[in-house]
Amino acid sequence: MASRKGSEGNNNTPLNLNVLVEKLAIVAKSLGVIALRFSPVHRKTETDKIYFLEDLGFDKNGIANILGTTTPTVNARLWERHSTGKKGKKKGKKKYGKDKK
């Protein structure tokens, strides 16, 4: 049976997905730090940095790792961000019929 080239790497070293994932995590963290540093808008607060990194697609653990904080802190800030948009909306039954002006 023929082996698939690329699924095993070269003949000397087998492909180790764990090593690849670790290296990609380092690259992703580096890109997050570069994006924060060279962004045209300077983000002063940790909360602003958390929002920025989330908008770039980083997960909570990645954001915490980049900023040197804990995942629960990041989770709390993101919860605040997503819950603030819900304030002020009226809940209740809609009235049917014509609106009076």
N, C-alpha and C positions, 0 to 999 in steps of 0.2 A: 504494500500500500504506500502510495507516495505521500510524503509529508508536505504540508502547505507552507510555502515560504512566507515568512512574515509572522506566522502564528507562534514560531519558536525562536525568533531572532536568528542570529547566526549559529553555527554549529558549536562554538565554544561556550556561549552563555545563553541559557534559556531566558525567555522573556519573563520578567518578574513584575507583575502588575502592581504590587505593593510599592516597589521602588519607584515605578513610573508615577503613581498617584502622589507619593511624597514629594517628588521633584516638581510635579505640576502644582501642588499646593504652595510650594516655595515661590514659583513663578507668579502665581495668582496673588500671593501676599505682596510680592515686590511691585506688581502692577498697581495694586491698591494704594501702596505708599507713594508711588510715583504720581498717581492720579491726584492724590490729596495735595502733594507738594507743588505740583505744577498746574493746578487748576487755576483758571483766570479769576475765580472768586475765592477769596481767602476765607476759610471757615474757621472761626475762632473757638466755638464751643464744641464740646464732645458730641452733643446732640446733633449739631449740624453735620459733623463728620459722619455720624452714624447714618443719618438720612442720605447723605451723598453716596456712601458705600452701598447702602441698600438699593438706591436707584441704579447703581452700576451692576447690580445683580449678585452681590456677595450675600451669603447666608449669615445667620446670627453668629455662628461659631467663627466664621472667617472675619467678620467685622470685629469681634472681641479680640481675636488674635492680632489683627493689624493695629488696633488702638491700644492694646495692652490692658484691656479691662475684662470684665467677666461677662459671660453669656447672659446671666439674669439681668445685668444692667442694660445690655443692648436690647434684650427682650422687653424690658420695661419702657425704654424710650420709644421703641417701635410700636408698642401697644398704645402709648400716649398719642403718637402721631396718627395712628389709624382710628383711634376712638374719638379724636377731636372733630373729625369731619362729620360725625353723627350727631353732634350736639345741635340743638336748635331746629331739628326737623320735627314737624308736627306728626303725631301719630293719631290715628283714629279713622273713623269711617268717612269716606268721601260722600259729599252730598250729590245726589243726582238731580238733574234738572238744570234750569238756566240760573246763571249767577246774576244777582241784582247788582246794578252799578250805582 
